[in-house]
């Protein structure tokens, strides 16, 4: 019996830290139940079960009774079982490096959108911090077949999908942010056109909200630049 015979993802009714997991499950063709918690009292009751919700956290994915938290750990587990972790030890390290770099950029993004002055902080992040980080990713991508595929070559890994999810958020806020980065712009389109990801997006299955609308002070999905 496989861990993937029955898969259940539990998270808030947001894209948040679960969306990259959803995209990876979709891309890998893994059937899963998507349980979305919208009631605070329901979550407070669920988190008492620390055998399943270790550290009192979501997202949590139940792989046929094997419950895993921590979004990066969940993605790495899926990747290691489904061929999304590179083909060599060197590729494995590169995948981890890109994923960890994505997490660093995501932390800056979250710090901005959840700050007390969300719109101003997010505008500053998109103008100043994000382009510096994106330049690093552009250079890394250029080393893989001249940027003609994914970060480790012709086959997508979980790091590609994780990074794509973050790019999707950044371009929602600032549609022109990738203009100085032609390889990243093509990369984003390449991942979006993967059959299962495209099907998922076209089916409009994504949660409406990217982040918690009651916690973030951002107030708007798109930042208006002067």
FENQUIWO-V394399 format. One record per backbone hydrogen bond with DSSP energy under -0.5 kcal/mol. NH is the residue of the N-H (numbers start at 1). CO is the residue of the C=O. E is the energy in kcal/mol with one decimal. If there is no record, write none. Layout:
((NH:CO:E) (NH:CO:E))
This chain:
((5:2:-1.5) (8:62:-1.8) (9:33:-3.1) (10:8:-0.5) (10:60:-3.0) (11:35:-2.2) (13:37:-1.6) (14:12:-2.2) (15:209:-2.4) (16:210:-2.8) (18:15:-1.5) (19:15:-1.4) (19:16:-0.8) (22:18:-2.5) (23:19:-2.6) (24:20:-2.1) (25:21:-2.7) (26:22:-2.8) (27:23:-2.9) (28:24:-2.3) (29:26:-1.3) (30:25:-2.5) (31:29:-0.5) (33:7:-2.6) (35:9:-3.0) (35:33:-0.8) (36:34:-0.6) (37:11:-3.1) (37:35:-0.6) (38:36:-0.6) (40:38:-0.5) (43:39:-1.9) (44:40:-2.5) (45:41:-1.7) (46:42:-2.4) (47:43:-2.7) (48:45:-1.0) (49:46:-2.1) (50:48:-1.7) (52:49:-1.1) (53:49:-3.1) (54:52:-1.1) (56:53:-2.3) (57:54:-1.0) (59:10:-0.6) (60:10:-2.1) (61:68:-2.6) (62:8:-2.9) (62:60:-0.5) (63:61:-0.8) (63:66:-2.9) (64:6:-2.5) (64:62:-1.2) (66:63:-1.4) (67:65:-0.8) (68:61:-2.5) (70:59:-0.6) (74:70:-2.4) (75:71:-2.3) (76:72:-2.4) (77:73:-2.3) (78:74:-2.2) (79:75:-2.8) (80:76:-2.5) (81:77:-1.2) (81:78:-0.5) (82:78:-2.0) (83:79:-0.8) (84:79:-2.2) (92:88:-2.6) (93:89:-2.0) (94:90:-2.2) (95:91:-2.8) (96:92:-2.1) (97:93:-2.5) (98:94:-2.6) (99:95:-2.5) (100:96:-2.9) (101:97:-2.3) (102:98:-2.2) (103:99:-2.2) (104:100:-2.1) (105:101:-2.0) (106:102:-2.7) (107:103:-2.2) (108:104:-1.4) (109:105:-2.1) (110:106:-2.9) (111:107:-2.4) (112:108:-1.7) (113:109:-2.6) (114:110:-2.1) (115:112:-1.4) (118:115:-0.7) (119:217:-0.5) (121:117:-2.9) (122:118:-2.5) (123:119:-2.3) (124:120:-2.1) (125:121:-2.3) (126:122:-2.7) (127:123:-1.8) (128:124:-2.5) (129:124:-0.7) (130:125:-3.0) (132:128:-0.8) (133:129:-1.8) (134:130:-2.9) (135:131:-1.8) (136:132:-0.9) (137:133:-1.5) (138:134:-2.5) (139:135:-1.9) (140:136:-2.3) (141:137:-2.7) (142:138:-1.8) (143:139:-0.8) (143:140:-1.0) (144:141:-1.6) (145:143:-0.9) (146:142:-0.6) (147:141:-0.8) (147:144:-1.8) (148:144:-0.5) (148:145:-1.3) (149:144:-0.6) (150:153:-3.0) (153:150:-1.0) (158:84:-2.5) (161:157:-1.5) (162:158:-2.6) (163:159:-2.7) (164:160:-2.4) (165:161:-2.1) (166:162:-1.6) (167:163:-2.6) (168:164:-2.5) (169:165:-1.4) (170:166:-2.4) (171:167:-2.8) (172:168:-1.1) (173:169:-1.7) (174:170:-2.6) (177:174:-2.2) (179:176:-1.8) (181:178:-1.9) (185:181:-2.1) (186:182:-2.1) (187:183:-2.5) (188:184:-2.5) (189:185:-1.6) (190:186:-2.6) (191:187:-2.4) (192:188:-2.3) (193:189:-1.7) (194:191:-1.6) (198:194:-3.1) (199:195:-2.3) (200:196:-2.0) (201:197:-2.5) (202:198:-2.7) (203:199:-1.7) (204:201:-1.5) (205:200:-1.4) (213:211:-0.6) (215:212:-1.1) (216:212:-2.5) (217:113:-0.8) (217:115:-0.6) (218:113:-0.6) (223:173:-2.7) (225:223:-0.6))
